[in-house]
Amino acid sequence: MAAGLAVEARRFQKSLEILKPLLLRRPDYKGVRFYAAIALHHLNQNAQARTLLEPYLVANPTHAVALYYDGLVKSALQDWNGAIRAFQLCLQAAPAYREAHRGLAACYAKLGNQKDANRHRELFRQSK
């Protein structure tokens, strides 16, 4: 719980310090991998974040926030197609998750697909 609060307070290094013993002993306990992945993403350690998110998403395939962060992590690693899939799954799990549209717009733009990029920018704007 303390790690989750540290993440919410944007104290990502502190969150990792709290989670490190749990990652070693009980990585499947509650949201240990999830919170560690968020912290790692914000600390620009996206390859490590991806390795934690993958098993978490196997166990929690419809967790919208985890899917959103999966998209962010894959975007940071320039896996545009993987990020698109993650953002799409996020929207399937939570259709009102407006930030996923922003992520999709960025990914489609990186792939040169301006039509879909513009469509998702507009969906993002409309979903305030």
TITIVO-399577 format. One line per 4 residues: for each residue x, y, z of N, C-alpha, C, CB. Coordinates in nm, 2 decimals. Glycine has a CB too. Layout:
# residues N
X/Y/Z/X/Y/Z/X/Y/Z/X/Y/Z | ...
//
This chain:
# residues 128
0.08/-0.12/0.00/0.00/0.00/0.00/0.09/0.13/0.00/-0.09/0.00/0.12 | 0.19/0.12/0.07/0.28/0.24/0.08/0.34/0.27/-0.06/0.40/0.21/0.18 | 0.38/0.16/-0.13/0.43/0.18/-0.27/0.33/0.25/-0.36/0.48/0.05/-0.32 | 0.21/0.21/-0.35/0.10/0.27/-0.43/0.09/0.42/-0.40/-0.03/0.20/-0.41
0.09/0.45/-0.27/0.08/0.59/-0.23/0.20/0.67/-0.28/0.07/0.60/-0.07 | 0.32/0.60/-0.27/0.44/0.67/-0.32/0.43/0.70/-0.47/0.57/0.59/-0.29 | 0.38/0.60/-0.55/0.36/0.63/-0.69/0.26/0.74/-0.71/0.30/0.50/-0.76 | 0.15/0.74/-0.64/0.05/0.85/-0.65/0.11/0.98/-0.61/-0.07/0.82/-0.56
0.20/0.99/-0.52/0.27/1.11/-0.48/0.39/1.14/-0.58/0.32/1.10/-0.34 | 0.41/1.06/-0.68/0.51/1.08/-0.78/0.65/1.06/-0.72/0.50/1.21/-0.85 | 0.66/0.98/-0.61/0.79/0.95/-0.55/0.83/0.81/-0.60/0.78/0.96/-0.39 | 0.87/0.81/-0.72/0.90/0.68/-0.79/1.02/0.61/-0.74/0.92/0.71/-0.94
1.12/0.67/-0.70/1.24/0.60/-0.65/1.20/0.54/-0.51/1.36/0.70/-0.63 | 1.13/0.62/-0.43/1.09/0.57/-0.30/1.00/0.44/-0.32/1.01/0.68/-0.22 | 0.91/0.45/-0.41/0.82/0.34/-0.44/0.90/0.21/-0.48/0.73/0.37/-0.56 | 1.01/0.23/-0.56/1.09/0.11/-0.59/1.16/0.06/-0.47/1.19/0.15/-0.70
1.21/0.15/-0.38/1.27/0.10/-0.26/1.18/0.02/-0.17/1.32/0.22/-0.18 | 1.06/0.06/-0.17/0.96/-0.02/-0.09/0.93/-0.15/-0.16/0.83/0.07/-0.07 | 0.92/-0.15/-0.29/0.88/-0.27/-0.36/0.99/-0.37/-0.38/0.82/-0.23/-0.49 | 1.11/-0.33/-0.37/1.23/-0.42/-0.41/1.22/-0.55/-0.33/1.36/-0.35/-0.38
1.20/-0.55/-0.20/1.20/-0.68/-0.13/1.08/-0.77/-0.17/1.19/-0.65/0.02 | 0.97/-0.70/-0.20/0.85/-0.78/-0.25/0.87/-0.83/-0.39/0.72/-0.69/-0.25 | 0.94/-0.76/-0.47/0.97/-0.81/-0.61/1.06/-0.93/-0.60/1.04/-0.70/-0.69 | 1.14/-0.94/-0.50/1.23/-1.05/-0.49/1.16/-1.17/-0.43/1.35/-1.02/-0.40
1.07/-1.15/-0.33/1.01/-1.26/-0.26/0.87/-1.29/-0.30/1.01/-1.22/-0.11 | 0.79/-1.19/-0.33/0.64/-1.21/-0.37/0.60/-1.12/-0.48/0.56/-1.19/-0.24 | 0.65/-1.14/-0.60/0.62/-1.04/-0.71/0.47/-1.05/-0.75/0.71/-1.07/-0.83 | 0.41/-1.16/-0.72/0.26/-1.17/-0.76/0.17/-1.11/-0.66/0.23/-1.31/-0.79
0.22/-1.06/-0.55/0.14/-1.01/-0.44/0.07/-0.88/-0.48/0.22/-0.99/-0.31 | -0.06/-0.88/-0.48/-0.14/-0.76/-0.52/-0.08/-0.69/-0.64/-0.15/-0.67/-0.40 | -0.05/-0.56/-0.63/0.00/-0.48/-0.74/0.14/-0.46/-0.74/-0.08/-0.36/-0.74 | 0.22/-0.55/-0.69/0.37/-0.52/-0.68/0.43/-0.50/-0.81/0.44/-0.64/-0.61
0.41/-0.59/-0.91/0.47/-0.57/-1.04/0.41/-0.44/-1.11/0.44/-0.69/-1.13 | 0.28/-0.42/-1.09/0.21/-0.30/-1.15/0.27/-0.17/-1.10/0.06/-0.31/-1.12 | 0.28/-0.15/-0.97/0.34/-0.03/-0.92/0.48/-0.01/-0.95/0.31/-0.02/-0.77 | 0.56/-0.12/-0.95/0.70/-0.11/-0.98/0.72/-0.07/-1.13/0.77/-0.25/-0.96
0.63/-0.13/-1.22/0.64/-0.09/-1.36/0.61/0.05/-1.38/0.54/-0.18/-1.44 | 0.51/0.11/-1.31/0.48/0.25/-1.32/0.60/0.33/-1.28/0.35/0.29/-1.24 | 0.65/0.30/-1.17/0.77/0.37/-1.12/0.89/0.36/-1.22/0.81/0.32/-0.98 | 0.91/0.25/-1.27/1.02/0.23/-1.36/1.00/0.31/-1.49/1.04/0.08/-1.40
0.88/0.31/-1.54/0.84/0.39/-1.66/0.88/0.54/-1.63/0.69/0.37/-1.70 | 0.83/0.59/-1.52/0.86/0.73/-1.49/1.00/0.76/-1.46/0.77/0.77/-1.37 | 1.08/0.66/-1.43/1.23/0.68/-1.42/1.30/0.64/-1.54/1.28/0.59/-1.30 | 1.23/0.63/-1.66/1.29/0.60/-1.79/1.36/0.47/-1.79/1.38/0.72/-1.83
1.31/0.37/-1.72/1.36/0.24/-1.73/1.26/0.14/-1.79/1.41/0.19/-1.58 | 1.23/0.17/-1.91/1.11/0.11/-1.98/1.13/-0.03/-2.01/1.08/0.19/-2.10 | 1.25/-0.08/-2.04/1.27/-0.22/-2.07/1.24/-0.30/-1.94/1.42/-0.24/-2.11 | 1.28/-0.25/-1.83/1.25/-0.32/-1.70/1.10/-0.32/-1.67/1.33/-0.26/-1.58
1.04/-0.20/-1.70/0.90/-0.19/-1.68/0.82/-0.29/-1.76/0.85/-0.05/-1.71 | 0.87/-0.31/-1.88/0.80/-0.40/-1.97/0.80/-0.55/-1.92/0.86/-0.40/-2.11 | 0.92/-0.58/-1.86/0.93/-0.72/-1.81/0.84/-0.74/-1.69/1.08/-0.75/-1.77 | 0.81/-0.64/-1.62/0.72/-0.65/-1.50/0.57/-0.65/-1.55/0.75/-0.54/-1.40
0.54/-0.57/-1.65/0.40/-0.55/-1.69/0.35/-0.68/-1.76/0.39/-0.43/-1.78 | 0.44/-0.74/-1.84/0.39/-0.86/-1.92/0.33/-0.97/-1.83/0.51/-0.92/-1.99 | 0.39/-1.02/-1.72/0.33/-1.12/-1.64/0.21/-1.06/-1.56/0.43/-1.18/-1.54 | 0.21/-0.93/-1.53/0.10/-0.87/-1.46/-0.02/-0.87/-1.55/0.13/-0.73/-1.41
0.00/-0.84/-1.68/-0.11/-0.84/-1.77/-0.17/-0.98/-1.81/-0.07/-0.77/-1.90 | -0.08/-1.08/-1.80/-0.13/-1.22/-1.82/-0.23/-1.25/-1.71/-0.01/-1.32/-1.82 | -0.20/-1.21/-1.59/-0.29/-1.23/-1.47/-0.41/-1.14/-1.47/-0.21/-1.23/-1.34 | -0.39/-1.02/-1.53/-0.49/-0.91/-1.52/-0.51/-0.85/-1.66/-0.45/-0.80/-1.42
-0.57/-0.93/-1.75/-0.57/-0.88/-1.89/-0.66/-0.77/-1.92/-0.61/-1.00/-1.98 | -0.75/-0.73/-1.83/-0.85/-0.62/-1.86/-0.82/-0.51/-1.76/-0.99/-0.67/-1.85 | -0.71/-0.50/-1.70/-0.68/-0.39/-1.61/-0.64/-0.27/-1.70/-0.56/-0.43/-1.51 | -0.74/-0.18/-1.71/-0.72/-0.06/-1.80/-0.60/0.02/-1.77/-0.84/0.03/-1.79
-0.57/0.05/-1.65/-0.45/0.13/-1.62/-0.32/0.06/-1.66/-0.45/0.18/-1.47 | -0.32/-0.07/-1.63/-0.20/-0.15/-1.67/-0.18/-0.15/-1.82/-0.21/-0.29/-1.61 | -0.29/-0.17/-1.89/-0.29/-0.17/-2.03/-0.24/-0.03/-2.09/-0.43/-0.20/-2.09 | -0.29/0.08/-2.02/-0.25/0.21/-2.06/-0.09/0.23/-2.04/-0.32/0.32/-1.98
-0.05/0.18/-1.93/0.10/0.19/-1.90/0.18/0.10/-2.00/0.13/0.16/-1.76 | 0.12/-0.01/-2.03/0.18/-0.10/-2.13/0.20/-0.02/-2.26/0.10/-0.23/-2.15 | 0.10/0.05/-2.30/0.11/0.14/-2.42/0.22/0.24/-2.41/-0.02/0.20/-2.45 | 0.22/0.31/-2.29/0.33/0.41/-2.27/0.47/0.35/-2.27/0.30/0.48/-2.13
0.48/0.24/-2.21/0.61/0.17/-2.21/0.66/0.13/-2.35/0.61/0.05/-2.11 | 0.56/0.07/-2.42/0.60/0.03/-2.56/0.62/0.15/-2.65/0.48/-0.06/-2.62 | 0.55/0.26/-2.62/0.58/0.38/-2.70/0.72/0.43/-2.67/0.48/0.49/-2.67 | 0.76/0.43/-2.54/0.89/0.48/-2.51/1.00/0.39/-2.57/0.91/0.48/-2.35
0.97/0.26/-2.59/1.06/0.17/-2.65/1.05/0.17/-2.80/1.04/0.03/-2.60 | 0.97/0.26/-2.86/0.94/0.27/-3.00/0.88/0.14/-3.06/1.07/0.31/-3.07 | 0.81/0.07/-2.98/0.73/-0.04/-3.04/0.59/0.01/-3.06/0.73/-0.16/-2.93 | 0.58/0.08/-3.18/0.45/0.15/-3.21/0.33/0.06/-3.22/0.47/0.24/-3.33
0.35/-0.05/-3.29/0.24/-0.14/-3.31/0.20/-0.21/-3.18/0.28/-0.25/-3.42 | 0.30/-0.24/-3.10/0.26/-0.30/-2.97/0.19/-0.20/-2.88/0.39/-0.35/-2.90 | 0.23/-0.07/-2.89/0.17/0.03/-2.81/0.03/0.05/-2.86/0.25/0.16/-2.82 | 0.01/0.05/-2.99/-0.13/0.07/-3.04/-0.22/-0.04/-2.99/-0.13/0.07/-3.20
-0.17/-0.16/-2.99/-0.25/-0.28/-2.94/-0.28/-0.26/-2.80/-0.18/-0.41/-2.97 | -0.19/-0.21/-2.72/-0.21/-0.19/-2.57/-0.31/-0.08/-2.55/-0.08/-0.16/-2.50 | -0.30/0.03/-2.62/-0.40/0.14/-2.61/-0.54/0.09/-2.65/-0.36/0.26/-2.68 | -0.55/0.01/-2.76/-0.68/-0.04/-2.80/-0.74/-0.13/-2.70/-0.66/-0.11/-2.94
-0.66/-0.22/-2.64/-0.71/-0.30/-2.53/-0.75/-0.22/-2.41/-0.60/-0.41/-2.49 | -0.68/-0.12/-2.38/-0.72/-0.03/-2.27/-0.86/0.03/-2.30/-0.62/0.09/-2.26 | -0.88/0.07/-2.42/-1.01/0.13/-2.45/-1.12/0.02/-2.46/-1.01/0.20/-2.59 | -1.09/-0.10/-2.49/-1.19/-0.21/-2.48/-1.23/-0.23/-2.34/-1.13/-0.34/-2.55
-1.13/-0.23/-2.25/-1.15/-0.25/-2.11/-1.22/-0.13/-2.04/-1.02/-0.28/-2.03 | -1.19/-0.01/-2.09/-1.25/0.11/-2.03/-1.27/0.21/-2.14/-1.16/0.17/-1.91 | -1.38/0.21/-2.21/-1.40/0.30/-2.32/-1.39/0.45/-2.29/-1.54/0.27/-2.38 | -1.40/0.49/-2.17/-1.39/0.63/-2.14/-1.25/0.67/-2.10/-1.48/0.66/-2.02
-1.15/0.58/-2.12/-1.01/0.62/-2.08/-0.95/0.71/-2.19/-0.93/0.48/-2.06 | -0.98/0.83/-2.17/-0.95/0.93/-2.28/-0.80/0.94/-2.31/-1.00/1.06/-2.24 | -0.71/0.92/-2.22/-0.57/0.93/-2.24/-0.52/0.83/-2.34/-0.49/0.92/-2.11 | -0.59/0.72/-2.35/-0.55/0.61/-2.45/-0.56/0.67/-2.59/-0.64/0.49/-2.43
-0.66/0.76/-2.61/-0.67/0.82/-2.75/-0.55/0.91/-2.78/-0.80/0.91/-2.75 | -0.50/0.98/-2.68/-0.38/1.06/-2.70/-0.26/0.97/-2.74/-0.34/1.14/-2.57 | -0.25/0.85/-2.67/-0.14/0.76/-2.70/-0.16/0.70/-2.84/-0.14/0.65/-2.60 | -0.28/0.67/-2.87/-0.30/0.62/-3.01/-0.27/0.72/-3.11/-0.45/0.57/-3.03
-0.31/0.84/-3.09/-0.28/0.95/-3.19/-0.12/0.96/-3.21/-0.33/1.09/-3.14 | -0.05/0.96/-3.10/0.10/0.97/-3.11/0.16/0.85/-3.18/0.16/0.98/-2.97 | 0.11/0.73/-3.16/0.16/0.62/-3.22/0.13/0.62/-3.37/0.11/0.49/-3.16 | 0.01/0.65/-3.41/-0.03/0.65/-3.55/0.05/0.76/-3.62/-0.18/0.68/-3.56
0.07/0.87/-3.55/0.15/0.98/-3.62/0.30/0.93/-3.64/0.16/1.10/-3.53 | 0.35/0.86/-3.55/0.49/0.80/-3.56/0.50/0.70/-3.68/0.54/0.73/-3.43 | 0.39/0.63/-3.70/0.38/0.54/-3.81/0.34/0.61/-3.95/0.29/0.43/-3.78 | 0.32/0.74/-3.94/0.28/0.81/-4.06/0.13/0.79/-4.10/0.36/0.76/-4.17
0.05/0.75/-4.01/-0.09/0.73/-4.04/-0.17/0.85/-3.98/-0.15/0.59/-3.98 | -0.17/0.96/-4.06/-0.22/1.09/-4.01/-0.38/1.08/-4.00/-0.19/1.20/-4.11 | -0.44/1.00/-4.08/-0.59/0.98/-4.07/-0.63/0.93/-3.94/-0.64/0.89/-4.18 | -0.57/0.82/-3.89/-0.60/0.76/-3.76/-0.55/0.85/-3.65/-0.55/0.62/-3.75
-0.43/0.91/-3.67/-0.38/1.00/-3.57/-0.48/1.12/-3.54/-0.24/1.06/-3.61 | -0.53/1.18/-3.65/-0.62/1.29/-3.63/-0.75/1.24/-3.57/-0.65/1.35/-3.77 | -0.80/1.12/-3.61/-0.92/1.07/-3.55/-0.91/1.06/-3.40/-0.96/0.94/-3.62 | -0.80/1.00/-3.36/-0.78/0.98/-3.21/-0.75/1.12/-3.14/-0.67/0.89/-3.19
-0.69/1.21/-3.20/-0.68/1.34/-3.14/-0.81/1.40/-3.12/-0.59/1.44/-3.23 | -0.90/1.39/-3.22/-1.04/1.44/-3.21/-1.11/1.37/-3.10/-1.11/1.44/-3.34 | -1.10/1.24/-3.09/-1.17/1.16/-2.99/-1.12/1.20/-2.85/-1.15/1.01/-3.01 | -0.99/1.23/-2.84/-0.93/1.28/-2.71/-1.00/1.41/-2.67/-0.78/1.29/-2.72
-1.00/1.50/-2.77/-1.06/1.64/-2.74/-1.20/1.63/-2.70/-1.04/1.73/-2.87 | -1.28/1.54/-2.77/-1.42/1.53/-2.74/-1.45/1.47/-2.61/-1.49/1.46/-2.86 | -1.36/1.39/-2.56/-1.39/1.31/-2.44/-1.36/1.38/-2.31/-1.31/1.18/-2.45 | -1.36/1.51/-2.30/-1.32/1.58/-2.18/-1.42/1.56/-2.07/-1.31/1.73/-2.21
//
